[in-house]
Amino acid sequence: MSADEPLLEAAARIVATALDDLRGALDGLDDAALNWRPAGDGTNSIAVLVTHSMHSTRSWLSVAVGAPLPARERDAEFRAHATAAALRALLDDFGGQCLALLREPATPIDWSTRRATHTRNRAGAADEETAAWALLHALEHLREHTGQITLTRQTWEKLRD
């Protein structure tokens, strides 16, 4: 067993649990619910959050394990409008890619290695991060958005009661 294996296995379990939670959050919702913005145009729908979460997680896990950065158009993620079938397909596709990055890294990982990231829109954001930071950020960011999706669904359901 490599030194990375327990850490990567734990990360894969966290990602797999989040994917299950995201699939559950989509269950039974129609297109209107998935694309509803809880406080208007300045807020994010479930479709936006799922789309952004999957693209972001795949990107940060690529940085963490030293895989090539995937193509990404972050601004478009926040304009997403999708059906349940499309979101499930995205979860299956990108979720599988994320788990493969964790379960089958191409080379051993030096967690202190600094790697290039996608350009970020936050002032002062670094254009490279350590592999360790990228892994932890991928996980916390995914779980943060999973919680937001759950709350958005609960709010939708409460307003429909």
ChimeraX attribute file (.defattr): number of C-alpha atoms within 10 A of each C-alpha:
attribute: neighborCount
match mode: 1-to-1
recipient: residues
	/A:1	5
	/A:2	8
	/A:3	9
	/A:4	14
	/A:5	15
	/A:6	11
	/A:7	13
	/A:8	19
	/A:9	14
	/A:10	12
	/A:11	20
	/A:12	19
	/A:13	14
	/A:14	17
	/A:15	22
	/A:16	16
	/A:17	13
	/A:18	20
	/A:19	23
	/A:20	13
	/A:21	16
	/A:22	24
	/A:23	16
	/A:24	11
	/A:25	20
	/A:26	22
	/A:27	10
	/A:28	9
	/A:29	15
	/A:30	11
	/A:31	14
	/A:32	13
	/A:33	20
	/A:34	25
	/A:35	20
	/A:36	20
	/A:37	18
	/A:38	16
	/A:39	9
	/A:40	9
	/A:41	10
	/A:42	8
	/A:43	11
	/A:44	22
	/A:45	28
	/A:46	29
	/A:47	27
	/A:48	23
	/A:49	22
	/A:50	30
	/A:51	24
	/A:52	24
	/A:53	23
	/A:54	24
	/A:55	22
	/A:56	21
	/A:57	24
	/A:58	23
	/A:59	22
	/A:60	27
	/A:61	26
	/A:62	25
	/A:63	28
	/A:64	30
	/A:65	25
	/A:66	22
	/A:67	16
	/A:68	10
	/A:69	15
	/A:70	14
	/A:71	9
	/A:72	15
	/A:73	11
	/A:74	16
	/A:75	10
	/A:76	11
	/A:77	19
	/A:78	17
	/A:79	15
	/A:80	17
	/A:81	18
	/A:82	19
	/A:83	17
	/A:84	19
	/A:85	11
	/A:86	13
	/A:87	22
	/A:88	19
	/A:89	12
	/A:90	16
	/A:91	22
	/A:92	15
	/A:93	12
	/A:94	19
	/A:95	22
	/A:96	15
	/A:97	17
	/A:98	23
	/A:99	21
	/A:100	12
	/A:101	20
	/A:102	24
	/A:103	14
	/A:104	11
	/A:105	18
	/A:106	11
	/A:107	9
	/A:108	12
	/A:109	16
	/A:110	14
	/A:111	16
	/A:112	12
	/A:113	16
	/A:114	18
	/A:115	17
	/A:116	15
	/A:117	19
	/A:118	18
	/A:119	12
	/A:120	11
	/A:121	9
	/A:122	7
	/A:123	6
	/A:124	7
	/A:125	11
	/A:126	12
	/A:127	12
	/A:128	15
	/A:129	19
	/A:130	17
	/A:131	24
	/A:132	19
	/A:133	16
	/A:134	23
	/A:135	23
	/A:136	15
	/A:137	17
	/A:138	24
	/A:139	18
	/A:140	13
	/A:141	15
	/A:142	24
	/A:143	20
	/A:144	12
	/A:145	19
	/A:146	21
	/A:147	16
	/A:148	17
	/A:149	24
	/A:150	17
	/A:151	14
	/A:152	22
	/A:153	21
	/A:154	13
	/A:155	12
	/A:156	18
	/A:157	12
	/A:158	9
	/A:159	8
	/A:160	7
	/A:161	5
